[in-house]
Amino acid sequence: MRTCRATAAGKLTVVLATLVLVAGGCGGGPSPRAWASSVCSALAPWRSEISRLTSSTDQQMTAQTTPAQAKENLVRLFDGAEKASETARRKVEEAGVPEAEHGEEISTGFRTALGQMRDAYGRAADTVGGLSTGEPTTFYDGVRAAVETLNKEYDASTLDTSRLNSEELRQAFDEVPECR
């Protein structure tokens, strides 16, 4: 009887140890530094592209072009921003979940914010793409409204980092060269 109990206890210990390893994330996500490096590497080209596209959009809004030319250029710019946002979102997703306090929540927050930005650009492209260019004043009023909506949606989608506190990740973002 003792042998049965000892064997059962031994099996239970192995099962519990396995559960602890799995639940504890042994071999899980990247370290905070590795994750911050991956995220900043994903966001740097995105920021550059969004900055370039924003500048181009501003130029389009003041350029002396026909409404048809402006429409084509703006749709292309917004499509580019949508694609750039999706690329950054996908790269952040590929970075995994950092092994840090609130790691899952923070990773999800980054991906969600980028997805919302992507969607805002997509809606702006669709809106401008659907505008008639027959009457220039009406067209440009529609573009202004689309850009205002885009700006509101973009602002609403920014990641609220005040709720996503992780000292490990904050320190990692401050220290890794890719984030400077």
N, C-alpha and C positions, 0 to 999 in steps of 0.2 A: 504494500500500500504506500509505503514511503517513496518508493521509486516512482509510482504513478504521480504522486503529488510533486515530487521534485521535477519530474519531466514536465508536468503541466505548468509548474511555476517557471521553469526554464523557458518553455514556449511562450508564456505570457510575457516574460521579460524581453524576449526577442521581439515580439509583436509591439510592445510598448516602446522599445528602443527604436524600432523602425518608424513608428508613428511620430515620435519626438523628432527624429531626423527629418522626416518629410514635412511635418508641421513647422519645424524650425528653419526650414529653408536651406538646409545643407546643400551646397552646390546650386543655390538659387540664383537670384539676379546679380547684376554687377555691383561692384562696390560704389559708394557714393561718388568717388573721384572718377571712376570709369564712366559712370552714368552721366555725370555732369559734362564730362569731356564729349561724350557722344551727342548729348542734347545741344551743347553749344556748337559743335561741328555741324549739326543739322540746321540750327537756327541762323548761323552766320550767313550762308548764301541766301537764305530766305529773306533775312532783313535787307541784304543788299538788293535783291530783286524787287522787293516791295518798295524800297526807297527809289529805285530807278523807275519803277512803274508809276509811282505816285508823282514823281517829277514829270514824267511823260504825260500823265493825265492832266496835270496842271497846265502844261504847255498846250495840250489839245484843247483845253477849255478856253484858251485865249488866242489860239492860232486862227489865222484867216483861211479856214478851209471850208469846203462845202459841208452841209450837214451829212451827206452820204460818206464823205471822206472821214469826218469826225466820228461817225457811227462805226465805221469799219475799224478805225484805229482804237477807239475806246473799247469796243468788244474784244479786240485782240489783247489790249492791255489787261482788261479784267479777267479774261481767260488765262492769261499768263500768271496773274496773281493767284487765281484759283489753283492752277497747276502747281505753282511754287508752294502754296500753303499745304496742298495735299502731299507733296514730296517731303516737306518738313514734318508733317504729321506722321507719315509712314516711317520716316527715319527715327522719330522719337519713339514710335511704337516698337521698332526693331531694337531700340536700345534696351528694351525690357523694363523691368521694375527694379528700382534700386533697393539694395539691402540697407534700408534706413527707416527710421521712424516715419510713419505716414508715407512710405515709399509708393504704395499702390495708389493712394489718393493723389499724390503729387504727380505721378506719371499720368494718371487718368485726367487730371486737371490740364496738363500740358496738351495732351492729345485732343481733349474736348475743345479747348480754346482754339487750337489750330483748325479743327474740323469746323467750328463755327465761323472762323474767318474765311476758310475755303468756301463755305456755303454762302456767306455774304457776298463774296466776289462773284460767285456763280450767279446769284440772283441779280446782281448789278449788270452782269453781262447779258443775262436774259432780258432784263428790263430795257436796257439800251438797244439791244438787238431787236426788240419788238416795237421800238418807236418809229413812227413815220417821219421821213425826212422831207416831206412835201412842203411843210411850212417851217422855216428855220426857227422862228421865235418859239413855236410850240415844241419843236424838237429840243432846243437848248433848255427850255423850261423843264422838259422831261428828263434831260440829262442831269440838270441841277438837282432835281428831286431824287433821282437814282443815287447820285453821289451823297446827298444828305442822308438818305436811308442807309447806304453803305457805311458811312461814317458812324452812324448811331449803332448799327449792328456790330461793326468792328469794335467800337468802344465797349459795348456790352459783352463782347466775347473775350476781352482780355482776362488773363488769369489773375485771380485775386490771391496773390501770394501771402497776404497777411493771415489767411486761415490755414495755410499749408506749411506750418512751421516744422522744420527739421534742421536742427543745428548741424548735423553731419552734412546735409546737402548744401546748406548755406555756406559752410566752410569750404566744401568742395568747389562750389561755383566761384568762390572768391580766389581759390588757389590754382585751379587748372588753367594752363596757358590758353586753351581754346576759348575760354570765357572772358578773356581780357580784351 
